[in-house]
Amino acid sequence: MRILFIIDALDDLDIAGDTSYALMLEASRRGHEIWTCGIEHLALEHDDPVAEACPTVIRQGPTAREAFVLDE
């Protein structure tokens, strides 16, 4: 299953105790595909919701820089 998380910029996340990070870790552990974007990347095209999102690899790490890897 693909799961989209609409979050603040990854570099700005304080992952210690961040609920989104915990949910992403668990979803990734269960084999789900994680995608991320910011609210500014959401839009409507002819009443259809669209998002400019990136596949995101989630890992355990002390900082956002070590915990997230964005695919292009």
PDB file of N, CA, C, O and CB in Angstrom:
ATOM      1  N   MET A   1       0.840  -1.159   0.000  1.00  0.00           N
ATOM      2  CA  MET A   1       0.000   0.000   0.000  1.00  0.00           C
ATOM      3  C   MET A   1       0.901   1.243   0.000  1.00  0.00           C
ATOM      4  O   MET A   1       1.934   1.266   0.669  1.00  0.00           O
ATOM      5  CB  MET A   1      -0.965  -0.014   1.218  1.00  0.00           C
ATOM      6  N   ARG A   2       0.508   2.259  -0.744  1.00  0.00           N
ATOM      7  CA  ARG A   2       1.207   3.550  -0.717  1.00  0.00           C
ATOM      8  C   ARG A   2       0.535   4.454   0.297  1.00  0.00           C
ATOM      9  O   ARG A   2      -0.690   4.570   0.322  1.00  0.00           O
ATOM     10  CB  ARG A   2       1.219   4.217  -2.125  1.00  0.00           C
ATOM     11  N   ILE A   3       1.337   5.090   1.129  1.00  0.00           N
ATOM     12  CA  ILE A   3       0.806   6.011   2.136  1.00  0.00           C
ATOM     13  C   ILE A   3       1.490   7.364   1.945  1.00  0.00           C
ATOM     14  O   ILE A   3       2.718   7.450   1.916  1.00  0.00           O
ATOM     15  CB  ILE A   3       1.030   5.461   3.596  1.00  0.00           C
ATOM     16  N   LEU A   4       0.682   8.420   1.814  1.00  0.00           N
ATOM     17  CA  LEU A   4       1.203   9.774   1.666  1.00  0.00           C
ATOM     18  C   LEU A   4       1.111  10.491   3.005  1.00  0.00           C
ATOM     19  O   LEU A   4       0.045  10.551   3.617  1.00  0.00           O
ATOM     20  CB  LEU A   4       0.432  10.556   0.568  1.00  0.00           C
ATOM     21  N   PHE A   5       2.240  11.034   3.454  1.00  0.00           N
ATOM     22  CA  PHE A   5       2.295  11.859   4.656  1.00  0.00           C
ATOM     23  C   PHE A   5       2.486  13.306   4.229  1.00  0.00           C
ATOM     24  O   PHE A   5       3.452  13.630   3.539  1.00  0.00           O
ATOM     25  CB  PHE A   5       3.442  11.398   5.616  1.00  0.00           C
ATOM     26  N   ILE A   6       1.573  14.172   4.634  1.00  0.00           N
ATOM     27  CA  ILE A   6       1.664  15.600   4.344  1.00  0.00           C
ATOM     28  C   ILE A   6       2.254  16.242   5.592  1.00  0.00           C
ATOM     29  O   ILE A   6       1.591  16.359   6.623  1.00  0.00           O
ATOM     30  CB  ILE A   6       0.251  16.230   3.961  1.00  0.00           C
ATOM     31  N   ILE A   7       3.513  16.656   5.479  1.00  0.00           N
ATOM     32  CA  ILE A   7       4.267  17.090   6.656  1.00  0.00           C
ATOM     33  C   ILE A   7       5.052  18.361   6.370  1.00  0.00           C
ATOM     34  O   ILE A   7       5.132  18.815   5.228  1.00  0.00           O
ATOM     35  CB  ILE A   7       5.215  15.984   7.119  1.00  0.00           C
ATOM     36  N   ASP A   8       5.630  18.928   7.424  1.00  0.00           N
ATOM     37  CA  ASP A   8       6.552  20.054   7.282  1.00  0.00           C
ATOM     38  C   ASP A   8       7.800  19.558   6.561  1.00  0.00           C
ATOM     39  O   ASP A   8       7.989  18.355   6.383  1.00  0.00           O
ATOM     40  CB  ASP A   8       6.915  20.677   8.676  1.00  0.00           C
ATOM     41  N   ALA A   9       8.635  20.479   6.158  1.00  0.00           N
ATOM     42  CA  ALA A   9       9.896  20.108   5.501  1.00  0.00           C
ATOM     43  C   ALA A   9      10.647  19.108   6.379  1.00  0.00           C
ATOM     44  O   ALA A   9      10.757  19.297   7.590  1.00  0.00           O
ATOM     45  CB  ALA A   9      10.779  21.370   5.227  1.00  0.00           C
ATOM     46  N   LEU A  10      11.159  18.050   5.766  1.00  0.00           N
ATOM     47  CA  LEU A  10      11.816  16.983   6.534  1.00  0.00           C
ATOM     48  C   LEU A  10      12.983  17.503   7.369  1.00  0.00           C
ATOM     49  O   LEU A  10      13.200  17.039   8.488  1.00  0.00           O
ATOM     50  CB  LEU A  10      12.311  15.894   5.593  1.00  0.00           C
ATOM     51  N   ASP A  11      13.730  18.460   6.834  1.00  0.00           N
ATOM     52  CA  ASP A  11      14.865  18.997   7.584  1.00  0.00           C
ATOM     53  C   ASP A  11      14.436  19.751   8.838  1.00  0.00           C
ATOM     54  O   ASP A  11      15.234  19.921   9.760  1.00  0.00           O
ATOM     55  CB  ASP A  11      15.680  19.912   6.699  1.00  0.00           C
ATOM     56  N   ASP A  12      13.183  20.205   8.882  1.00  0.00           N
ATOM     57  CA  ASP A  12      12.683  20.972  10.025  1.00  0.00           C
ATOM     58  C   ASP A  12      12.047  20.098  11.099  1.00  0.00           C
ATOM     59  O   ASP A  12      11.727  20.587  12.183  1.00  0.00           O
ATOM     60  CB  ASP A  12      11.681  21.990   9.556  1.00  0.00           C
ATOM     61  N   LEU A  13      11.861  18.811  10.811  1.00  0.00           N
ATOM     62  CA  LEU A  13      11.209  17.934  11.789  1.00  0.00           C
ATOM     63  C   LEU A  13      12.143  17.620  12.950  1.00  0.00           C
ATOM     64  O   LEU A  13      13.318  17.302  12.763  1.00  0.00           O
ATOM     65  CB  LEU A  13      10.749  16.632  11.119  1.00  0.00           C
ATOM     66  N   ASP A  14      11.588  17.719  14.151  1.00  0.00           N
ATOM     67  CA  ASP A  14      12.287  17.249  15.345  1.00  0.00           C
ATOM     68  C   ASP A  14      11.768  15.834  15.583  1.00  0.00           C
ATOM     69  O   ASP A  14      10.720  15.644  16.199  1.00  0.00           O
ATOM     70  CB  ASP A  14      12.045  18.205  16.612  1.00  0.00           C
ATOM     71  N   ILE A  15      12.506  14.847  15.092  1.00  0.00           N
ATOM     72  CA  ILE A  15      11.969  13.481  15.067  1.00  0.00           C
ATOM     73  C   ILE A  15      11.851  12.838  16.443  1.00  0.00           C
ATOM     74  O   ILE A  15      11.165  11.826  16.586  1.00  0.00           O
ATOM     75  CB  ILE A  15      12.832  12.622  14.202  1.00  0.00           C
ATOM     76  N   ALA A  16      12.499  13.394  17.449  1.00  0.00           N
ATOM     77  CA  ALA A  16      12.356  12.853  18.808  1.00  0.00           C
ATOM     78  C   ALA A  16      10.927  13.138  19.280  1.00  0.00           C
ATOM     79  O   ALA A  16      10.596  14.265  19.650  1.00  0.00           O
ATOM     80  CB  ALA A  16      13.421  13.484  19.798  1.00  0.00           C
ATOM     81  N   GLY A  17      10.104  12.117  19.262  1.00  0.00           N
ATOM     82  CA  GLY A  17       8.731  12.258  19.721  1.00  0.00           C
ATOM     83  C   GLY A  17       7.758  12.732  18.651  1.00  0.00           C
ATOM     84  O   GLY A  17       6.599  12.996  18.968  1.00  0.00           O
ATOM     85  N   ASP A  18       8.180  12.851  17.402  1.00  0.00           N
ATOM     86  CA  ASP A  18       7.286  13.285  16.327  1.00  0.00           C
ATOM     87  C   ASP A  18       6.370  12.137  15.914  1.00  0.00           C
ATOM     88  O   ASP A  18       6.847  11.068  15.535  1.00  0.00           O
ATOM     89  CB  ASP A  18       8.098  13.793  15.109  1.00  0.00           C
ATOM     90  N   THR A  19       5.076  12.351  15.983  1.00  0.00           N
ATOM     91  CA  THR A  19       4.107  11.307  15.679  1.00  0.00           C
ATOM     92  C   THR A  19       4.174  10.864  14.222  1.00  0.00           C
ATOM     93  O   THR A  19       4.081   9.671  13.935  1.00  0.00           O
ATOM     94  CB  THR A  19       2.712  11.789  16.004  1.00  0.00           C
ATOM     95  N   SER A  20       4.334  11.813  13.298  1.00  0.00           N
ATOM     96  CA  SER A  20       4.414  11.454  11.872  1.00  0.00           C
ATOM     97  C   SER A  20       5.586  10.514  11.625  1.00  0.00           C
ATOM     98  O   SER A  20       5.457   9.537  10.887  1.00  0.00           O
ATOM     99  CB  SER A  20       4.556  12.721  10.995  1.00  0.00           C
ATOM    100  N   TYR A  21       6.722  10.803  12.237  1.00  0.00           N
ATOM    101  CA  TYR A  21       7.909   9.960  12.078  1.00  0.00           C
ATOM    102  C   TYR A  21       7.642   8.554  12.613  1.00  0.00           C
ATOM    103  O   TYR A  21       8.004   7.565  11.975  1.00  0.00           O
ATOM    104  CB  TYR A  21       9.121  10.587  12.802  1.00  0.00           C
ATOM    105  N   ALA A  22       7.009   8.466  13.780  1.00  0.00           N
ATOM    106  CA  ALA A  22       6.694   7.157  14.359  1.00  0.00           C
ATOM    107  C   ALA A  22       5.749   6.373  13.454  1.00  0.00           C
ATOM    108  O   ALA A  22       5.933   5.170  13.267  1.00  0.00           O
ATOM    109  CB  ALA A  22       6.070   7.323  15.754  1.00  0.00           C
ATOM    110  N   LEU A  23       4.751   7.031  12.895  1.00  0.00           N
ATOM    111  CA  LEU A  23       3.815   6.365  11.987  1.00  0.00           C
ATOM    112  C   LEU A  23       4.516   5.918  10.705  1.00  0.00           C
ATOM    113  O   LEU A  23       4.256   4.824  10.205  1.00  0.00           O
ATOM    114  CB  LEU A  23       2.644   7.299  11.649  1.00  0.00           C
ATOM    115  N   MET A  24       5.408   6.765  10.169  1.00  0.00           N
ATOM    116  CA  MET A  24       6.149   6.405   8.968  1.00  0.00           C
ATOM    117  C   MET A  24       7.052   5.200   9.216  1.00  0.00           C
ATOM    118  O   MET A  24       7.131   4.296   8.384  1.00  0.00           O
ATOM    119  CB  MET A  24       6.979   7.591   8.483  1.00  0.00           C
ATOM    120  N   LEU A  25       7.729   5.189  10.360  1.00  0.00           N
ATOM    121  CA  LEU A  25       8.598   4.053  10.702  1.00  0.00           C
ATOM    122  C   LEU A  25       7.807   2.753  10.750  1.00  0.00           C
ATOM    123  O   LEU A  25       8.227   1.741  10.190  1.00  0.00           O
ATOM    124  CB  LEU A  25       9.292   4.293  12.052  1.00  0.00           C
ATOM    125  N   GLU A  26       6.668   2.787  11.417  1.00  0.00           N
ATOM    126  CA  GLU A  26       5.863   1.575  11.563  1.00  0.00           C
ATOM    127  C   GLU A  26       5.286   1.136  10.222  1.00  0.00           C
ATOM    128  O   GLU A  26       5.283  -0.055   9.913  1.00  0.00           O
ATOM    129  CB  GLU A  26       4.733   1.802  12.573  1.00  0.00           C
ATOM    130  N   ALA A  27       4.806   2.069   9.434  1.00  0.00           N
ATOM    131  CA  ALA A  27       4.263   1.722   8.116  1.00  0.00           C
ATOM    132  C   ALA A  27       5.358   1.120   7.236  1.00  0.00           C
ATOM    133  O   ALA A  27       5.122   0.145   6.523  1.00  0.00           O
ATOM    134  CB  ALA A  27       3.647   2.969   7.430  1.00  0.00           C
ATOM    135  N   SER A  28       6.543   1.698   7.289  1.00  0.00           N
ATOM    136  CA  SER A  28       7.672   1.174   6.515  1.00  0.00           C
ATOM    137  C   SER A  28       8.046  -0.229   6.993  1.00  0.00           C
ATOM    138  O   SER A  28       8.315  -1.115   6.182  1.00  0.00           O
ATOM    139  CB  SER A  28       8.891   2.117   6.625  1.00  0.00           C
ATOM    140  N   ARG A  29       8.061  -0.423   8.303  1.00  0.00           N
ATOM    141  CA  ARG A  29       8.378  -1.733   8.876  1.00  0.00           C
ATOM    142  C   ARG A  29       7.399  -2.792   8.391  1.00  0.00           C
ATOM    143  O   ARG A  29       7.767  -3.953   8.213  1.00  0.00           O
ATOM    144  CB  ARG A  29       8.363  -1.668  10.407  1.00  0.00           C
ATOM    145  N   ARG A  30       6.153  -2.389   8.178  1.00  0.00           N
ATOM    146  CA  ARG A  30       5.120  -3.319   7.723  1.00  0.00           C
ATOM    147  C   ARG A  30       5.117  -3.496   6.201  1.00  0.00           C
ATOM    148  O   ARG A  30       4.261  -4.191   5.654  1.00  0.00           O
ATOM    149  CB  ARG A  30       3.757  -2.838   8.182  1.00  0.00           C
ATOM    150  N   GLY A  31       6.075  -2.866   5.528  1.00  0.00           N
ATOM    151  CA  GLY A  31       6.226  -3.081   4.098  1.00  0.00           C
ATOM    152  C   GLY A  31       5.472  -2.110   3.201  1.00  0.00           C
ATOM    153  O   GLY A  31       5.399  -2.326   1.992  1.00  0.00           O
ATOM    154  N   HIS A  32       4.911  -1.047   3.766  1.00  0.00           N
ATOM    155  CA  HIS A  32       4.178  -0.081   2.965  1.00  0.00           C
ATOM    156  C   HIS A  32       5.139   0.906   2.302  1.00  0.00           C
ATOM    157  O   HIS A  32       6.224   1.177   2.818  1.00  0.00           O
ATOM    158  CB  HIS A  32       3.155   0.667   3.831  1.00  0.00           C
ATOM    159  N   GLU A  33       4.730   1.427   1.170  1.00  0.00           N
ATOM    160  CA  GLU A  33       5.516   2.414   0.431  1.00  0.00           C
ATOM    161  C   GLU A  33       5.172   3.801   0.984  1.00  0.00           C
ATOM    162  O   GLU A  33       4.003   4.189   1.014  1.00  0.00           O
ATOM    163  CB  GLU A  33       5.234   2.330  -1.122  1.00  0.00           C
ATOM    164  N   ILE A  34       6.188   4.542   1.418  1.00  0.00           N
ATOM    165  CA  ILE A  34       5.983   5.849   2.044  1.00  0.00           C
ATOM    166  C   ILE A  34       6.285   6.960   1.046  1.00  0.00           C
ATOM    167  O   ILE A  34       7.319   6.945   0.379  1.00  0.00           O
ATOM    168  CB  ILE A  34       6.869   6.000   3.302  1.00  0.00           C
ATOM    169  N   TRP A  35       5.377   7.915   0.952  1.00  0.00           N
ATOM    170  CA  TRP A  35       5.541   9.107   0.136  1.00  0.00           C
ATOM    171  C   TRP A  35       5.342  10.315   1.035  1.00  0.00           C
ATOM    172  O   TRP A  35       4.542  10.264   1.969  1.00  0.00           O
ATOM    173  CB  TRP A  35       4.542   9.122  -1.067  1.00  0.00           C
ATOM    174  N   THR A  36       6.061  11.408   0.765  1.00  0.00           N
ATOM    175  CA  THR A  36       5.914  12.626   1.553  1.00  0.00           C
ATOM    176  C   THR A  36       5.772  13.841   0.645  1.00  0.00           C
ATOM    177  O   THR A  36       6.258  13.865  -0.486  1.00  0.00           O
ATOM    178  CB  THR A  36       7.109  12.804   2.494  1.00  0.00           C
ATOM    179  N   CYS A  37       5.084  14.854   1.183  1.00  0.00           N
ATOM    180  CA  CYS A  37       4.993  16.156   0.523  1.00  0.00           C
ATOM    181  C   CYS A  37       4.576  17.182   1.565  1.00  0.00           C
ATOM    182  O   CYS A  37       4.133  16.833   2.659  1.00  0.00           O
ATOM    183  CB  CYS A  37       3.981  16.126  -0.678  1.00  0.00           C
ATOM    184  N   GLY A  38       4.724  18.451   1.208  1.00  0.00           N
ATOM    185  CA  GLY A  38       4.245  19.540   2.048  1.00  0.00           C
ATOM    186  C   GLY A  38       2.874  19.987   1.579  1.00  0.00           C
ATOM    187  O   GLY A  38       2.455  19.657   0.469  1.00  0.00           O
ATOM    188  N   ILE A  39       2.180  20.730   2.412  1.00  0.00           N
ATOM    189  CA  ILE A  39       0.840  21.185   2.052  1.00  0.00           C
ATOM    190  C   ILE A  39       0.860  22.062   0.806  1.00  0.00           C
ATOM    191  O   ILE A  39      -0.126  22.134   0.072  1.00  0.00           O
ATOM    192  CB  ILE A  39       0.215  21.948   3.213  1.00  0.00           C
ATOM    193  N   GLU A  40       1.995  22.732   0.570  1.00  0.00           N
ATOM    194  CA  GLU A  40       2.114  23.582  -0.616  1.00  0.00           C
ATOM    195  C   GLU A  40       2.197  22.772  -1.912  1.00  0.00           C
ATOM    196  O   GLU A  40       2.135  23.338  -3.003  1.00  0.00           O
ATOM    197  CB  GLU A  40       3.340  24.471  -0.491  1.00  0.00           C
ATOM    198  N   HIS A  41       2.336  21.456  -1.794  1.00  0.00           N
ATOM    199  CA  HIS A  41       2.427  20.583  -2.969  1.00  0.00           C
ATOM    200  C   HIS A  41       1.107  19.886  -3.300  1.00  0.00           C
ATOM    201  O   HIS A  41       1.077  18.954  -4.104  1.00  0.00           O
ATOM    202  CB  HIS A  41       3.502  19.541  -2.749  1.00  0.00           C
ATOM    203  N   LEU A  42       0.024  20.337  -2.682  1.00  0.00           N
ATOM    204  CA  LEU A  42      -1.302  19.775  -2.948  1.00  0.00           C
ATOM    205  C   LEU A  42      -2.081  20.723  -3.853  1.00  0.00           C
ATOM    206  O   LEU A  42      -1.928  21.942  -3.763  1.00  0.00           O
ATOM    207  CB  LEU A  42      -2.078  19.523  -1.621  1.00  0.00           C
ATOM    208  N   ALA A  43      -2.919  20.159  -4.730  1.00  0.00           N
ATOM    209  CA  ALA A  43      -3.711  20.984  -5.636  1.00  0.00           C
ATOM    210  C   ALA A  43      -4.919  20.196  -6.135  1.00  0.00           C
ATOM    211  O   ALA A  43      -5.078  19.010  -5.845  1.00  0.00           O
ATOM    212  CB  ALA A  43      -2.851  21.471  -6.826  1.00  0.00           C
ATOM    213  N   LEU A  44      -5.754  20.883  -6.883  1.00  0.00           N
ATOM    214  CA  LEU A  44      -6.877  20.259  -7.574  1.00  0.00           C
ATOM    215  C   LEU A  44      -6.710  20.477  -9.067  1.00  0.00           C
ATOM    216  O   LEU A  44      -6.352  21.568  -9.512  1.00  0.00           O
ATOM    217  CB  LEU A  44      -8.236  20.831  -7.077  1.00  0.00           C
ATOM    218  N   GLU A  45      -6.973  19.432  -9.834  1.00  0.00           N
ATOM    219  CA  GLU A  45      -7.031  19.525 -11.287  1.00  0.00           C
ATOM    220  C   GLU A  45      -8.385  18.979 -11.713  1.00  0.00           C
ATOM    221  O   GLU A  45      -8.611  17.770 -11.671  1.00  0.00           O
ATOM    222  CB  GLU A  45      -5.846  18.741 -11.973  1.00  0.00           C
ATOM    223  N   HIS A  46      -9.294  19.876 -12.129  1.00  0.00           N
ATOM    224  CA  HIS A  46     -10.641  19.469 -12.553  1.00  0.00           C
ATOM    225  C   HIS A  46     -11.328  18.653 -11.461  1.00  0.00           C
ATOM    226  O   HIS A  46     -11.863  17.579 -11.737  1.00  0.00           O
ATOM    227  CB  HIS A  46     -10.575  18.651 -13.862  1.00  0.00           C
ATOM    228  N   ASP A  47     -11.319  19.138 -10.257  1.00  0.00           N
ATOM    229  CA  ASP A  47     -11.945  18.484  -9.096  1.00  0.00           C
ATOM    230  C   ASP A  47     -11.242  17.219  -8.630  1.00  0.00           C
ATOM    231  O   ASP A  47     -11.736  16.545  -7.726  1.00  0.00           O
ATOM    232  CB  ASP A  47     -13.360  18.152  -9.417  1.00  0.00           C
ATOM    233  N   ASP A  48     -10.100  16.878  -9.225  1.00  0.00           N
ATOM    234  CA  ASP A  48      -9.327  15.714  -8.800  1.00  0.00           C
ATOM    235  C   ASP A  48      -8.159  16.167  -7.945  1.00  0.00           C
ATOM    236  O   ASP A  48      -7.399  17.044  -8.356  1.00  0.00           O
ATOM    237  CB  ASP A  48      -8.827  14.903 -10.019  1.00  0.00           C
ATOM    238  N   PRO A  49      -8.002  15.582  -6.752  1.00  0.00           N
ATOM    239  CA  PRO A  49      -6.847  15.958  -5.920  1.00  0.00           C
ATOM    240  C   PRO A  49      -5.551  15.429  -6.519  1.00  0.00           C
ATOM    241  O   PRO A  49      -5.494  14.290  -6.981  1.00  0.00           O
ATOM    242  CB  PRO A  49      -7.017  15.426  -4.482  1.00  0.00           C
ATOM    243  N   VAL A  50      -4.515  16.254  -6.512  1.00  0.00           N
ATOM    244  CA  VAL A  50      -3.185  15.853  -6.981  1.00  0.00           C
ATOM    245  C   VAL A  50      -2.149  16.326  -5.967  1.00  0.00           C
ATOM    246  O   VAL A  50      -2.377  17.277  -5.219  1.00  0.00           O
ATOM    247  CB  VAL A  50      -2.882  16.439  -8.403  1.00  0.00           C
ATOM    248  N   ALA A  51      -1.009  15.644  -5.959  1.00  0.00           N
ATOM    249  CA  ALA A  51       0.085  16.013  -5.055  1.00  0.00           C
ATOM    250  C   ALA A  51       1.409  15.807  -5.767  1.00  0.00           C
ATOM    251  O   ALA A  51       1.589  14.830  -6.494  1.00  0.00           O
ATOM    252  CB  ALA A  51       0.036  15.183  -3.739  1.00  0.00           C
ATOM    253  N   GLU A  52       2.324  16.722  -5.558  1.00  0.00           N
ATOM    254  CA  GLU A  52       3.698  16.556  -6.019  1.00  0.00           C
ATOM    255  C   GLU A  52       4.459  15.954  -4.838  1.00  0.00           C
ATOM    256  O   GLU A  52       4.897  16.674  -3.940  1.00  0.00           O
ATOM    257  CB  GLU A  52       4.342  17.937  -6.511  1.00  0.00           C
ATOM    258  N   ALA A  53       4.609  14.640  -4.847  1.00  0.00           N
ATOM    259  CA  ALA A  53       5.154  13.921  -3.693  1.00  0.00           C
ATOM    260  C   ALA A  53       6.379  13.110  -4.101  1.00  0.00           C
ATOM    261  O   ALA A  53       6.582  12.803  -5.276  1.00  0.00           O
ATOM    262  CB  ALA A  53       4.085  12.999  -3.072  1.00  0.00           C
ATOM    263  N   CYS A  54       7.190  12.771  -3.100  1.00  0.00           N
ATOM    264  CA  CYS A  54       8.411  11.990  -3.322  1.00  0.00           C
ATOM    265  C   CYS A  54       8.343  10.676  -2.553  1.00  0.00           C
ATOM    266  O   CYS A  54       7.929  10.658  -1.394  1.00  0.00           O
ATOM    267  CB  CYS A  54       9.662  12.795  -2.899  1.00  0.00           C
ATOM    268  N   PRO A  55       8.748   9.570  -3.191  1.00  0.00           N
ATOM    269  CA  PRO A  55       8.921   8.340  -2.422  1.00  0.00           C
ATOM    270  C   PRO A  55      10.007   8.592  -1.368  1.00  0.00           C
ATOM    271  O   PRO A  55      11.025   9.219  -1.659  1.00  0.00           O
ATOM    272  CB  PRO A  55       9.299   7.124  -3.358  1.00  0.00           C
ATOM    273  N   THR A  56       9.786   8.106  -0.164  1.00  0.00           N
ATOM    274  CA  THR A  56      10.690   8.409   0.943  1.00  0.00           C
ATOM    275  C   THR A  56      11.066   7.142   1.682  1.00  0.00           C
ATOM    276  O   THR A  56      10.198   6.374   2.097  1.00  0.00           O
ATOM    277  CB  THR A  56      10.052   9.413   1.905  1.00  0.00           C
ATOM    278  N   VAL A  57      12.364   6.922   1.846  1.00  0.00           N
ATOM    279  CA  VAL A  57      12.867   5.799   2.635  1.00  0.00           C
ATOM    280  C   VAL A  57      13.035   6.283   4.070  1.00  0.00           C
ATOM    281  O   VAL A  57      13.647   7.322   4.317  1.00  0.00           O
ATOM    282  CB  VAL A  57      14.224   5.244   2.056  1.00  0.00           C
ATOM    283  N   ILE A  58      12.488   5.524   5.008  1.00  0.00           N
ATOM    284  CA  ILE A  58      12.521   5.885   6.428  1.00  0.00           C
ATOM    285  C   ILE A  58      13.441   4.924   7.160  1.00  0.00           C
ATOM    286  O   ILE A  58      13.369   3.709   6.975  1.00  0.00           O
ATOM    287  CB  ILE A  58      11.093   5.863   7.050  1.00  0.00           C
ATOM    288  N   ARG A  59      14.319   5.496   8.007  1.00  0.00           N
ATOM    289  CA  ARG A  59      15.218   4.683   8.840  1.00  0.00           C
ATOM    290  C   ARG A  59      15.209   5.220  10.261  1.00  0.00           C
ATOM    291  O   ARG A  59      14.827   6.364  10.505  1.00  0.00           O
ATOM    292  CB  ARG A  59      16.668   4.680   8.267  1.00  0.00           C
ATOM    293  N   GLN A  60      15.629   4.389  11.182  1.00  0.00           N
ATOM    294  CA  GLN A  60      15.868   4.855  12.555  1.00  0.00           C
ATOM    295  C   GLN A  60      17.059   5.801  12.501  1.00  0.00           C
ATOM    296  O   GLN A  60      18.057   5.508  11.843  1.00  0.00           O
ATOM    297  CB  GLN A  60      16.130   3.648  13.555  1.00  0.00           C
ATOM    298  N   GLY A  61      16.961   6.912  13.178  1.00  0.00           N
ATOM    299  CA  GLY A  61      18.080   7.834  13.209  1.00  0.00           C
ATOM    300  C   GLY A  61      17.834   8.950  14.201  1.00  0.00           C
ATOM    301  O   GLY A  61      16.684   9.267  14.506  1.00  0.00           O
ATOM    302  N   PRO A  62      18.896   9.547  14.709  1.00  0.00           N
ATOM    303  CA  PRO A  62      18.751  10.612  15.712  1.00  0.00           C
ATOM    304  C   PRO A  62      18.345  11.954  15.113  1.00  0.00           C
ATOM    305  O   PRO A  62      17.826  12.812  15.827  1.00  0.00           O
ATOM    306  CB  PRO A  62      20.043  10.779  16.466  1.00  0.00           C
ATOM    307  N   THR A  63      18.574  12.153  13.803  1.00  0.00           N
ATOM    308  CA  THR A  63      18.219  13.419  13.161  1.00  0.00           C
ATOM    309  C   THR A  63      17.453  13.135  11.869  1.00  0.00           C
ATOM    310  O   THR A  63      17.521  12.035  11.320  1.00  0.00           O
ATOM    311  CB  THR A  63      19.492  14.272  12.870  1.00  0.00           C
ATOM    312  N   ALA A  64      16.730  14.139  11.401  1.00  0.00           N
ATOM    313  CA  ALA A  64      15.965  13.993  10.158  1.00  0.00           C
ATOM    314  C   ALA A  64      16.890  13.689   8.987  1.00  0.00           C
ATOM    315  O   ALA A  64      16.531  12.906   8.108  1.00  0.00           O
ATOM    316  CB  ALA A  64      15.150  15.267   9.871  1.00  0.00           C
ATOM    317  N   ARG A  65      18.052  14.282   8.962  1.00  0.00           N
ATOM    318  CA  ARG A  65      19.003  14.057   7.864  1.00  0.00           C
ATOM    319  C   ARG A  65      19.386  12.575   7.762  1.00  0.00           C
ATOM    320  O   ARG A  65      19.591  12.061   6.662  1.00  0.00           O
ATOM    321  CB  ARG A  65      20.271  14.918   8.068  1.00  0.00           C
ATOM    322  N   GLU A  66      19.480  11.895   8.901  1.00  0.00           N
ATOM    323  CA  GLU A  66      19.847  10.473   8.920  1.00  0.00           C
ATOM    324  C   GLU A  66      18.638   9.545   8.784  1.00  0.00           C
ATOM    325  O   GLU A  66      18.785   8.382   8.409  1.00  0.00           O
ATOM    326  CB  GLU A  66      20.586  10.151  10.205  1.00  0.00           C
ATOM    327  N   ALA A  67      17.460  10.054   9.085  1.00  0.00           N
ATOM    328  CA  ALA A  67      16.259   9.205   9.118  1.00  0.00           C
ATOM    329  C   ALA A  67      15.516   9.139   7.787  1.00  0.00           C
ATOM    330  O   ALA A  67      14.797   8.172   7.535  1.00  0.00           O
ATOM    331  CB  ALA A  67      15.319   9.705  10.178  1.00  0.00           C
ATOM    332  N   PHE A  68      15.675  10.150   6.929  1.00  0.00           N
ATOM    333  CA  PHE A  68      14.905  10.209   5.686  1.00  0.00           C
ATOM    334  C   PHE A  68      15.815  10.251   4.469  1.00  0.00           C
ATOM    335  O   PHE A  68      16.825  10.955   4.455  1.00  0.00           O
ATOM    336  CB  PHE A  68      13.988  11.425   5.687  1.00  0.00           C
ATOM    337  N   VAL A  69      15.441   9.485   3.446  1.00  0.00           N
ATOM    338  CA  VAL A  69      16.113   9.542   2.144  1.00  0.00           C
ATOM    339  C   VAL A  69      15.020   9.711   1.096  1.00  0.00           C
ATOM    340  O   VAL A  69      14.158   8.845   0.946  1.00  0.00           O
ATOM    341  CB  VAL A  69      16.992   8.243   1.870  1.00  0.00           C
ATOM    342  N   LEU A  70      15.056  10.825   0.374  1.00  0.00           N
ATOM    343  CA  LEU A  70      14.058  11.099  -0.664  1.00  0.00           C
ATOM    344  C   LEU A  70      14.533  10.572  -2.007  1.00  0.00           C
ATOM    345  O   LEU A  70      15.679  10.788  -2.401  1.00  0.00           O
ATOM    346  CB  LEU A  70      13.769  12.609  -0.758  1.00  0.00           C
ATOM    347  N   ASP A  71      13.643   9.877  -2.709  1.00  0.00           N
ATOM    348  CA  ASP A  71      13.900   9.501  -4.092  1.00  0.00           C
ATOM    349  C   ASP A  71      13.498  10.683  -4.957  1.00  0.00           C
ATOM    350  O   ASP A  71      12.656  11.491  -4.562  1.00  0.00           O
ATOM    351  CB  ASP A  71      13.121   8.195  -4.499  1.00  0.00           C
ATOM    352  N   GLU A  72      14.087  10.783  -6.114  1.00  0.00           N
ATOM    353  CA  GLU A  72      13.731  11.898  -7.029  1.00  0.00           C
ATOM    354  C   GLU A  72      12.447  11.565  -7.749  1.00  0.00           C
ATOM    355  O   GLU A  72      11.970  12.359  -8.560  1.00  0.00           O
ATOM    356  CB  GLU A  72      14.868  12.176  -8.062  1.00  0.00           C
TER     357      GLU A  72
END
